[in-house]
Amino acid sequence: MSKTLEEQFLEDFGRLASLCIGWMDQTYNLRPYQSEKEPLSPEWQRHYDVELPKMIKKQFEVFDRTVLYAGNPSPLFEEIGDNMDEQRTPTAMERYAFSLLVPFKDFADKYAPVALIAQEEEQMSLCKDDEWVSRHRQLIARYEWISQQYFELTIQHSGNGDGRCWQKGTVENIMSVLHDTASQFANRLDALLLTYGIDLLRLQGECGVYLKRRRLITDVEYYIGSAELAEKYIKALPARQSDTSQQKAPELPDELNTATARELINKAVKAGFITVEAGRHKWNGTKVLLAYFAMKATVNLALRKKSGAAACWKPFEVLFGEKGLKDAKAGFEKYHTEFLPDDHESIDALFM
């Protein structure tokens, strides 16, 4: 089994991502446990202002991304595909797929801290001390804020959307290229695994590395061959990963058990925000994005809410087995003037 391209690509990506994250965290104060930026000595300030950006730019110039982007399959995924063929059991295939995801862990946690937030929520559920519960909530809000900042500082300013575009060679620009590279890798890996009957979205949940939050046919159709073939592979996945029509639909709260609400939920399922697992609805985004969805749905469905409340929270907390949507919104608003969480545009599209 040859891993020449795989090992070089993952090593170069990991080294470059680590340098960029270190610079971003210091420059923009994006460390989880640090709310105020600490002053640096002149020597360390020069390191972050001059030396580290030079080092990052030099590393970026020798990072060969063509092995990922060139062709279908690309040289990198031709090698990965050959290695998948050598795995003799489904378990071995999944173990190999895990090995391809794990090197992205630190990078993925910055943009999609799903696993980090889940850990804090689990710890919070075990706490009886209000002070510790408050600390966990603050850390969750901090993770969500950091994720939003990484999105705003890199993706939104990469020339693909509104706002300024970072000059090529800046650390922010390089970080945006790394995000695009990781997304490209995830889509190609997703397409490859689908042909083996393996669901990347499930594997991400099991290893805590989230390179993509949901699957669209347009993400994988080119690599698989056609939209029809991609849809066939997706539908062939076990019922818990594919479509709610393959399972008995769970009961809905009374407020959401209407034709209009069911239609909205089905749209969210098709968009990848909701799946049905073990007889219940599961939200595939962050809690703060669910709070945004609940607010939009409250207005769209004309749900009754308490005086002064931003949304009718309870039906959505019951539907998805979540708690504290109001707190999630409040935590987000500590760091933002507007309640517009990452990926809110995709939620808005559900109501058009």
The 8 nearest C-alpha neighbors of each residue, nearest first, counted from 0:
[[1, 82, 2, 85, 81, 78, 83, 79],
 [2, 0, 3, 78, 82, 4, 81, 5],
 [3, 1, 5, 6, 4, 0, 78, 79],
 [2, 4, 5, 6, 1, 7, 78, 8],
 [5, 3, 7, 6, 2, 75, 8, 78],
 [6, 4, 2, 8, 7, 3, 9, 75],
 [5, 7, 9, 8, 4, 3, 2, 10],
 [8, 6, 10, 4, 5, 9, 11, 3],
 [7, 9, 5, 11, 10, 6, 4, 12],
 [10, 8, 12, 6, 11, 7, 13, 5],
 [9, 11, 7, 13, 8, 12, 6, 14],
 [12, 10, 14, 8, 13, 9, 7, 15],
 [13, 11, 9, 15, 10, 14, 16, 8],
 [12, 14, 16, 10, 11, 15, 9, 17],
 [13, 15, 17, 11, 16, 12, 10, 18],
 [14, 16, 18, 12, 17, 13, 11, 19],
 [15, 17, 19, 13, 18, 14, 12, 20],
 [18, 16, 20, 14, 15, 19, 13, 21],
 [17, 19, 21, 15, 16, 20, 22, 14],
 [20, 18, 16, 22, 21, 17, 23, 15],
 [21, 19, 23, 17, 22, 18, 24, 16],
 [20, 22, 18, 24, 19, 23, 17, 25],
 [21, 23, 19, 25, 20, 24, 26, 18],
 [24, 22, 20, 26, 25, 21, 27, 19],
 [25, 23, 29, 28, 21, 30, 22, 27],
 [24, 26, 28, 22, 23, 27, 21, 29],
 [27, 25, 23, 24, 28, 22, 47, 29],
 [26, 28, 24, 29, 25, 23, 36, 22],
 [29, 27, 25, 24, 36, 26, 30, 35],
 [30, 28, 24, 27, 145, 31, 25, 23],
 [29, 31, 24, 33, 32, 28, 25, 145],
 [32, 30, 33, 141, 142, 29, 138, 145],
 [33, 31, 30, 34, 138, 141, 29, 35],
 [32, 34, 30, 35, 31, 36, 28, 29],
 [33, 35, 32, 36, 28, 31, 30, 29],
 [36, 34, 33, 37, 28, 32, 29, 38],
 [35, 37, 28, 38, 34, 33, 25, 27],
 [36, 38, 35, 39, 33, 28, 25, 34],
 [39, 37, 36, 40, 44, 41, 43, 35],
 [40, 38, 44, 43, 41, 37, 42, 45],
 [39, 41, 43, 42, 44, 38, 45, 46],
 [42, 40, 44, 43, 45, 39, 46, 38],
 [43, 41, 45, 40, 44, 46, 39, 47],
 [44, 42, 46, 40, 45, 41, 39, 47],
 [45, 43, 41, 47, 46, 42, 39, 48],
 [44, 46, 48, 42, 43, 47, 49, 41],
 [45, 47, 50, 43, 44, 51, 49, 48],
 [48, 46, 51, 44, 45, 49, 50, 43],
 [47, 49, 45, 46, 44, 50, 52, 51],
 [50, 48, 45, 46, 52, 47, 51, 53],
 [49, 51, 46, 53, 52, 54, 47, 48],
 [50, 52, 54, 47, 53, 46, 49, 55],
 [53, 51, 55, 54, 50, 49, 56, 170],
 [54, 52, 56, 50, 51, 55, 57, 49],
 [53, 55, 51, 57, 52, 56, 58, 50],
 [56, 54, 52, 58, 57, 53, 59, 51],
 [55, 57, 59, 53, 58, 54, 168, 52],
 [56, 58, 54, 60, 59, 55, 53, 61],
 [59, 57, 55, 56, 60, 61, 54, 62],
 [60, 58, 56, 62, 57, 61, 55, 15],
 [59, 61, 57, 58, 62, 56, 63, 55],
 [60, 62, 59, 58, 63, 57, 11, 56],
 [63, 61, 59, 60, 64, 11, 58, 12],
 [64, 62, 65, 61, 66, 8, 60, 11],
 [65, 63, 66, 67, 62, 68, 180, 8],
 [64, 66, 68, 67, 69, 63, 73, 74],
 [67, 65, 75, 74, 64, 68, 69, 73],
 [68, 66, 65, 75, 73, 64, 69, 74],
 [67, 69, 65, 66, 73, 70, 64, 183],
 [68, 70, 73, 65, 66, 67, 71, 74],
 [71, 69, 73, 72, 68, 74, 67, 66],
 [72, 70, 73, 222, 69, 68, 74, 76],
 [71, 73, 70, 77, 76, 74, 222, 75],
 [72, 74, 70, 71, 69, 76, 75, 67],
 [75, 73, 77, 66, 76, 78, 72, 67],
 [76, 74, 66, 78, 73, 77, 67, 4],
 [77, 75, 79, 78, 73, 74, 80, 72],
 [76, 78, 74, 80, 75, 79, 72, 73],
 [77, 79, 81, 76, 75, 80, 82, 74],
 [80, 78, 76, 82, 81, 77, 83, 75],
 [81, 79, 83, 77, 82, 78, 76, 84],
 [82, 80, 84, 78, 83, 79, 77, 85],
 [81, 83, 79, 85, 84, 80, 0, 78],
 [82, 84, 80, 85, 86, 81, 92, 79],
 [85, 83, 81, 82, 86, 80, 87, 92],
 [84, 86, 82, 83, 87, 81, 0, 92],
 [87, 85, 83, 92, 91, 84, 88, 82],
 [86, 88, 85, 91, 89, 92, 84, 90],
 [87, 89, 91, 90, 86, 92, 93, 85],
 [90, 88, 92, 91, 93, 87, 86, 197],
 [91, 89, 93, 88, 92, 94, 87, 86],
 [90, 92, 94, 88, 89, 93, 86, 95],
 [93, 91, 89, 95, 90, 86, 94, 83],
 [92, 94, 96, 90, 95, 91, 97, 89],
 [93, 95, 91, 97, 96, 92, 90, 98],
 [94, 96, 98, 92, 93, 97, 91, 99],
 [97, 95, 93, 99, 98, 94, 92, 100],
 [98, 96, 94, 100, 99, 95, 93, 101],
 [97, 99, 95, 96, 100, 101, 94, 102],
 [100, 98, 96, 97, 101, 102, 95, 9],
 [101, 99, 97, 98, 102, 103, 208, 96],
 [100, 102, 104, 103, 98, 99, 97, 208],
 [103, 101, 104, 100, 13, 99, 9, 98],
 [102, 104, 101, 106, 100, 107, 105, 13],
 [105, 103, 107, 208, 101, 106, 102, 108],
 [106, 104, 108, 107, 103, 109, 102, 17],
 [105, 107, 103, 104, 108, 109, 16, 110],
 [108, 106, 104, 109, 110, 105, 111, 103],
 [109, 107, 112, 111, 105, 106, 110, 104],
 [108, 110, 107, 146, 106, 111, 112, 105],
 [109, 111, 146, 107, 108, 112, 149, 150],
 [110, 112, 108, 113, 107, 109, 209, 146],
 [113, 111, 108, 115, 114, 109, 116, 110],
 [114, 112, 116, 111, 115, 117, 285, 108],
 [113, 115, 117, 207, 116, 112, 118, 208],
 [116, 114, 118, 112, 117, 113, 119, 108],
 [115, 117, 119, 113, 118, 114, 139, 112],
 [116, 118, 114, 120, 119, 115, 113, 121],
 [119, 117, 121, 115, 116, 120, 114, 122],
 [118, 120, 122, 116, 121, 117, 135, 123],
 [121, 119, 123, 117, 122, 118, 116, 124],
 [120, 122, 118, 124, 119, 123, 117, 125],
 [121, 123, 119, 125, 120, 124, 118, 126],
 [122, 124, 120, 126, 132, 125, 121, 119],
 [123, 125, 121, 122, 126, 120, 132, 127],
 [126, 124, 122, 123, 127, 121, 120, 132],
 [127, 125, 123, 128, 124, 132, 122, 131],
 [128, 126, 129, 125, 132, 131, 124, 123],
 [127, 129, 130, 131, 126, 132, 133, 125],
 [130, 128, 132, 131, 133, 127, 126, 134],
 [129, 131, 133, 132, 128, 134, 127, 135],
 [130, 132, 134, 133, 128, 129, 135, 126],
 [133, 131, 129, 135, 123, 134, 130, 126],
 [132, 134, 136, 130, 131, 135, 129, 137],
 [135, 133, 131, 137, 136, 132, 138, 130],
 [134, 136, 138, 132, 137, 133, 119, 123],
 [137, 135, 139, 133, 134, 138, 140, 132],
 [136, 138, 134, 140, 135, 139, 141, 133],
 [137, 139, 141, 135, 140, 136, 142, 134],
 [140, 138, 136, 142, 141, 137, 116, 135],
 [139, 141, 330, 137, 143, 138, 142, 331],
 [140, 142, 138, 144, 139, 143, 145, 137],
 [143, 141, 139, 145, 144, 140, 138, 146],
 [144, 142, 146, 140, 141, 145, 147, 139],
 [143, 145, 141, 147, 146, 142, 140, 148],
 [146, 144, 148, 142, 147, 143, 29, 141],
 [147, 145, 110, 143, 149, 144, 109, 148],
 [146, 148, 150, 144, 145, 149, 341, 151],
 [149, 147, 145, 151, 150, 146, 152, 144],
 [150, 148, 152, 146, 147, 151, 153, 145],
 [149, 151, 147, 154, 148, 153, 152, 146],
 [150, 152, 155, 148, 149, 153, 154, 147],
 [153, 151, 149, 150, 148, 156, 154, 155],
 [152, 154, 175, 156, 171, 150, 151, 155],
 [155, 153, 157, 150, 156, 175, 151, 152],
 [156, 154, 151, 160, 157, 153, 150, 152],
 [155, 157, 164, 163, 153, 154, 158, 162],
 [158, 156, 164, 154, 159, 155, 153, 165],
 [157, 159, 164, 156, 160, 163, 155, 161],
 [160, 158, 157, 155, 156, 161, 154, 164],
 [161, 159, 155, 158, 162, 156, 157, 154],
 [160, 162, 155, 163, 159, 156, 158, 164],
 [161, 163, 156, 160, 164, 155, 158, 157],
 [164, 162, 156, 165, 161, 158, 157, 155],
 [163, 165, 156, 158, 157, 166, 162, 172],
 [166, 164, 172, 157, 156, 167, 163, 171],
 [165, 167, 169, 168, 164, 172, 171, 157],
 [168, 166, 169, 172, 165, 173, 170, 171],
 [167, 169, 56, 166, 173, 172, 170, 171],
 [170, 168, 172, 171, 167, 166, 173, 165],
 [169, 171, 173, 172, 174, 19, 168, 52],
 [172, 170, 174, 153, 169, 173, 175, 152],
 [173, 171, 175, 169, 174, 170, 165, 167],
 [172, 174, 176, 170, 175, 171, 177, 169],
 [173, 175, 177, 171, 176, 172, 170, 178],
 [174, 176, 153, 178, 172, 173, 177, 154],
 [177, 175, 173, 179, 178, 174, 180, 172],
 [178, 176, 180, 174, 175, 179, 181, 173],
 [179, 177, 175, 181, 180, 176, 182, 174],
 [178, 180, 182, 176, 177, 181, 183, 175],
 [179, 181, 177, 183, 178, 182, 176, 184],
 [180, 182, 184, 178, 183, 179, 177, 185],
 [183, 181, 185, 179, 184, 180, 178, 186],
 [182, 184, 180, 186, 185, 181, 179, 187],
 [183, 185, 181, 187, 182, 186, 188, 180],
 [186, 184, 182, 188, 183, 187, 189, 210],
 [187, 185, 189, 183, 188, 184, 218, 219],
 [186, 188, 190, 184, 189, 185, 191, 183],
 [187, 189, 191, 185, 190, 186, 184, 192],
 [190, 188, 186, 192, 187, 191, 199, 185],
 [189, 191, 187, 219, 193, 188, 192, 223],
 [190, 192, 188, 193, 189, 194, 187, 195],
 [191, 193, 197, 195, 189, 194, 190, 188],
 [194, 192, 196, 190, 195, 197, 191, 232],
 [193, 195, 192, 191, 196, 232, 190, 197],
 [196, 194, 192, 193, 197, 191, 89, 92],
 [195, 197, 193, 194, 236, 192, 198, 232],
 [198, 196, 192, 193, 195, 199, 236, 194],
 [197, 199, 201, 200, 193, 202, 192, 196],
 [198, 200, 202, 201, 189, 203, 197, 192],
 [201, 199, 203, 198, 202, 204, 213, 212],
 [200, 202, 204, 199, 203, 198, 205, 240],
 [203, 201, 199, 205, 204, 200, 206, 198],
 [204, 202, 208, 200, 206, 201, 209, 205],
 [203, 205, 207, 201, 202, 206, 200, 208],
 [204, 206, 202, 203, 207, 201, 208, 200],
 [205, 207, 203, 204, 208, 202, 97, 101],
 [208, 206, 114, 204, 203, 205, 209, 113],
 [209, 207, 203, 104, 206, 107, 210, 100],
 [210, 208, 203, 211, 107, 111, 207, 212],
 [209, 211, 107, 185, 208, 182, 181, 212],
 [212, 210, 209, 213, 185, 182, 214, 200],
 [211, 213, 209, 283, 210, 284, 214, 200],
 [212, 214, 271, 211, 272, 215, 200, 283],
 [215, 213, 271, 216, 218, 212, 211, 200],
 [214, 216, 217, 218, 213, 270, 219, 271],
 [217, 215, 218, 219, 220, 226, 229, 214],
 [216, 218, 215, 220, 219, 226, 221, 214],
 [219, 217, 215, 216, 186, 220, 214, 221],
 [218, 220, 190, 222, 217, 216, 221, 186],
 [219, 221, 226, 225, 223, 229, 217, 222],
 [222, 220, 224, 223, 219, 225, 217, 218],
 [221, 223, 219, 220, 224, 190, 71, 187],
 [224, 222, 220, 221, 190, 229, 225, 219],
 [225, 223, 221, 222, 220, 228, 226, 229],
 [226, 224, 220, 228, 227, 223, 221, 229],
 [225, 227, 220, 229, 228, 230, 216, 224],
 [228, 226, 230, 225, 229, 231, 220, 224],
 [227, 229, 231, 225, 230, 226, 232, 224],
 [228, 230, 226, 232, 220, 231, 227, 223],
 [231, 229, 233, 227, 228, 232, 234, 226],
 [230, 232, 228, 234, 229, 233, 235, 227],
 [233, 231, 235, 229, 230, 234, 193, 228],
 [232, 234, 230, 235, 231, 236, 229, 241],
 [235, 233, 231, 236, 232, 241, 230, 242],
 [234, 236, 232, 233, 231, 237, 196, 241],
 [235, 237, 234, 233, 196, 241, 238, 240],
 [238, 236, 239, 240, 235, 241, 234, 196],
 [237, 239, 241, 240, 245, 236, 242, 246],
 [240, 238, 276, 237, 241, 275, 277, 242],
 [241, 239, 238, 237, 236, 242, 274, 198],
 [240, 242, 238, 239, 234, 236, 233, 237],
 [241, 243, 244, 245, 238, 240, 234, 274],
 [242, 244, 245, 246, 275, 248, 274, 241],
 [243, 245, 242, 246, 247, 248, 238, 241],
 [246, 244, 243, 238, 242, 247, 241, 239],
 [247, 245, 243, 244, 248, 238, 278, 242],
 [246, 248, 249, 245, 278, 244, 243, 275],
 [247, 249, 246, 250, 243, 278, 244, 279],
 [250, 248, 279, 278, 247, 251, 280, 275],
 [251, 249, 248, 252, 256, 279, 318, 253],
 [250, 252, 256, 255, 253, 249, 318, 254],
 [253, 251, 255, 254, 314, 256, 318, 250],
 [252, 254, 256, 255, 251, 257, 314, 250],
 [253, 255, 252, 256, 314, 302, 257, 251],
 [256, 254, 260, 252, 253, 257, 251, 261],
 [257, 255, 253, 251, 254, 252, 260, 261],
 [258, 256, 260, 259, 255, 261, 254, 253],
 [257, 259, 261, 260, 262, 256, 255, 263],
 [258, 260, 262, 257, 261, 263, 300, 255],
 [259, 261, 263, 257, 255, 262, 258, 264],
 [262, 260, 264, 258, 263, 259, 257, 265],
 [261, 263, 265, 259, 260, 264, 258, 266],
 [264, 262, 260, 266, 261, 265, 259, 267],
 [263, 265, 267, 261, 266, 262, 260, 268],
 [266, 264, 268, 262, 267, 263, 261, 269],
 [267, 265, 263, 269, 268, 264, 270, 262],
 [266, 268, 270, 264, 272, 265, 269, 273],
 [269, 267, 273, 265, 271, 266, 270, 272],
 [270, 268, 266, 271, 267, 265, 272, 273],
 [269, 271, 267, 268, 272, 266, 215, 213],
 [272, 270, 213, 268, 269, 273, 214, 267],
 [271, 273, 283, 267, 268, 270, 282, 284],
 [274, 272, 268, 282, 271, 281, 283, 267],
 [273, 275, 281, 280, 268, 276, 282, 243],
 [276, 274, 280, 279, 243, 281, 239, 278],
 [277, 275, 239, 278, 279, 274, 280, 281],
 [278, 276, 279, 275, 239, 280, 246, 249],
 [277, 279, 276, 249, 275, 248, 247, 280],
 [280, 278, 275, 276, 249, 277, 281, 319],
 [279, 281, 275, 319, 274, 276, 318, 273],
 [280, 282, 274, 319, 273, 275, 283, 279],
 [281, 283, 273, 284, 272, 319, 280, 274],
 [284, 282, 272, 273, 281, 212, 285, 271],
 [285, 283, 282, 288, 272, 286, 289, 212],
 [284, 286, 288, 287, 289, 113, 283, 282],
 [287, 285, 289, 288, 290, 327, 284, 324],
 [286, 288, 290, 327, 289, 285, 328, 291],
 [289, 287, 291, 285, 290, 286, 340, 292],
 [290, 288, 292, 286, 291, 287, 293, 285],
 [291, 289, 287, 293, 324, 288, 292, 294],
 [290, 292, 288, 294, 289, 293, 295, 287],
 [293, 291, 289, 295, 290, 294, 296, 288],
 [294, 292, 290, 296, 291, 295, 297, 289],
 [293, 295, 310, 291, 297, 292, 296, 290],
 [294, 296, 292, 298, 297, 293, 299, 291],
 [297, 295, 299, 293, 298, 294, 300, 292],
 [298, 296, 302, 294, 300, 295, 299, 301],
 [297, 299, 301, 296, 295, 300, 294, 302],
 [298, 300, 296, 301, 297, 295, 350, 302],
 [299, 301, 297, 302, 298, 296, 260, 259],
 [302, 300, 298, 299, 297, 303, 296, 304],
 [303, 301, 297, 300, 304, 311, 298, 254],
 [302, 304, 311, 301, 305, 297, 310, 254],
 [305, 303, 311, 310, 308, 302, 306, 309],
 [306, 304, 308, 307, 303, 311, 310, 309],
 [305, 307, 308, 304, 309, 303, 310, 311],
 [306, 308, 305, 309, 304, 310, 311, 303],
 [309, 307, 305, 310, 306, 304, 311, 312],
 [308, 310, 294, 307, 311, 304, 325, 312],
 [311, 309, 294, 312, 308, 297, 304, 293],
 [310, 312, 304, 297, 313, 303, 302, 314],
 [313, 311, 310, 315, 314, 316, 293, 324],
 [312, 314, 316, 315, 311, 317, 318, 322],
 [315, 313, 317, 316, 252, 312, 318, 254],
 [316, 314, 318, 317, 313, 312, 319, 293],
 [315, 317, 321, 313, 320, 319, 314, 318],
 [316, 318, 320, 314, 315, 319, 313, 321],
 [319, 317, 315, 316, 320, 314, 280, 251],
 [320, 318, 321, 281, 316, 280, 317, 315],
 [319, 321, 317, 316, 318, 322, 281, 315],
 [322, 320, 316, 319, 317, 323, 324, 315],
 [323, 321, 316, 324, 320, 317, 325, 313],
 [322, 324, 326, 325, 327, 321, 316, 286],
 [325, 323, 327, 290, 326, 322, 328, 312],
 [324, 326, 328, 323, 327, 329, 290, 312],
 [327, 325, 329, 323, 324, 328, 330, 136],
 [328, 326, 324, 330, 287, 325, 329, 323],
 [327, 329, 331, 325, 326, 330, 287, 332],
 [328, 330, 326, 332, 331, 327, 325, 333],
 [331, 329, 140, 327, 333, 328, 332, 326],
 [332, 330, 328, 333, 329, 140, 334, 327],
 [331, 333, 335, 329, 334, 330, 328, 338],
 [334, 332, 330, 331, 335, 329, 336, 140],
 [333, 335, 332, 331, 144, 336, 330, 141],
 [336, 334, 332, 337, 333, 331, 338, 339],
 [335, 337, 332, 338, 334, 333, 339, 331],
 [338, 336, 335, 339, 332, 340, 331, 334],
 [337, 339, 340, 332, 335, 336, 331, 328],
 [338, 340, 337, 343, 341, 291, 342, 335],
 [341, 339, 343, 288, 338, 342, 287, 147],
 [340, 342, 343, 147, 339, 150, 288, 146],
 [343, 341, 344, 345, 340, 346, 288, 339],
 [342, 344, 346, 345, 340, 341, 339, 347],
 [345, 343, 347, 342, 346, 348, 341, 339],
 [344, 346, 348, 343, 347, 342, 349, 270],
 [347, 345, 343, 348, 344, 349, 292, 342],
 [346, 348, 344, 345, 349, 350, 343, 351],
 [347, 349, 345, 346, 351, 350, 344, 343],
 [350, 348, 346, 347, 351, 266, 267, 345],
 [351, 349, 348, 347, 346, 299, 263, 295],
 [350, 348, 349, 347, 346, 299, 345, 263]]
